[in-house]
Amino acid sequence: MALMLVVADDSAVSARIATIVRRLGHEASLASSCGDALEQAAARSVSVVLLSVELPDGNGLELLPQLRRNYPCPEIIIMTRAVSGDEAEQAITSGAWDYIEHPSTKDTLTLTLTRALQYQEEKRNLGVPIALKRERIVGSSAAIRESLDLVAQAAGCQANVLISGETGTGKELYAAAIHENSTRAAGNFVVVDCSALPASIVESVLFGHEKGAYTGADRSHEGLAAQAHRGTLFLDEVGELPRNVQNSFLRVVQERRYRPVGASREVNSDFRLIAATNRDLDAMAERGEFRADLLYRLRTIILPLPPLRQHKEDIKALALHYVAKTCEQYGLEMKGFVPEFFNVLAAYDWPGNVRELSQALERSVASAGSRPLLFPKDLPTDIRARLARASADTLHPPQISDAESTEDPARELPPLDVARATAIAAAEQEYLRELLADTAGDMVRACAVSGLSRSRLYSLLKKHRIPRPGSPRR
């Protein structure tokens, strides 16, 4: 018997869905707000969440990523009274199982629930292999476990994999883990840093060349694709691959055949392809900077890596791992930590992710020298300075003038959650108007500047009733 969580502010809708769930032989739990849903999902193992978009204290689409951080991750079915293309796209790209209009028919809802549970059961039975090698991937948060599920899935097949994530999230570590857990582990793991390939000889580096193919080619050279035969070819920062090489590489991805520079015959290389990027390849494809057909072939399996700020519960384990590694390299005894050291690590947002954390810890060990304990003072000055500034701004916000602070005795303060939501909405609205003004309504540039996906940006514009550039005003 599975547990299904129904999240809706309409009691009649909740009761109807709960009845269908119970008739299927499963347990139904009801929540009427975002806060209630998060509490119940954290306290119990929920298989399926039926989540309404319209909630009294927030938006179900914004709640979806938070619910997916639970482990095991529930399947989430988004329900809405008013179907929207932008919302549907946002729901699916955020990991929803389905996006449906409610009230829906009993048969439609029953089939959707049955298929979601069937998928959950098969995924649970498959699971992550016990012997999965993950020595260099540290952490046990829901986000890390979900990533490891995808590593296991990718390792069990030969499909192309695209790993996406911010700089410093460990894309090469995950690519290596896929290789080490696959049937190709005995072969080479060949890393190609696409951002460092010399533009003039990039094809020669990748595919090799024959003697005399160009000035200075005094002997034949085997390319990286050949070195990856029966192993794995890892294209790091594939978004930096020159456009002319993308053209050549498309056929290589399809056929695993290529022609070395200056050669008269094609050669084969049986390699597994894994690519990684910190860029929005979809946006690049729209601008013509990256071949769309190559992108489609690269992302048979997509492995998105979470930024460190989204799984801070792993910071202590990461700190212990990297400090132990650094102490071993320096020939030092393992360092201890004062409790405040971890408090500072947890308070910082780590824009450079795990890479920035590991470098900060190495500098801390160097700063401590022979001292047995690490103190916050040992952390890099720039990190401590930014935290100090943020703390000071929080404790002592800008002063309000006497005229602004005149208190109306008839006015009552709203509840904190209402005040917070109002302030956030006002800030979002102002930011979006300035964003459209600064980018002259160019949505591609607006996405690049704001860091938002196109579907998320459209959703926010709709939420605040800001017309899209070129759309008719109402």
Secondary structure, 3 states (H helix, E strand, C coil): CCEEEEECCCHHHHHHHHHHHHHCCCEEEEECCHHHHHHHHHHCCCCEEEEECEECCEEHHHHHHHHCCCCCCCEEEEEECCCCHHHHHHHHHCCCCEEEECCCCHHHHHHHHHHHHHHHHHHHHHCCCCCCCCCCCCCCCHHHHHHHHHHHHHHCCCCCEEEECCCCCCHHHHHHHHHHCCCCCCCCEEEEEHHHCCHHHHHHHHHCECCCCCCCCCCCECCHHHHCCCCEEEEECHHHCCHHHHHHHHHHHHHCEECCECCCCCEECCCEEEEEECCCHHHHHHCCCCCHHHHHHHCCEEEECCCHHHCHHHHHHHHHHHHHHHHHHHCCCCCEECHHHHHHHHHCCCCCHHHHHHHHHHHHHHHHCCCCEECHHHCCHHHHHHHHHHHHHHHCCCCCCHHHHCCCCCCCCCCHHHHHHHHHHHHHHHHHHHHHHHCCCCHHHHHHHHCCCHHHHHHHHHHCCCCCCCCCCC
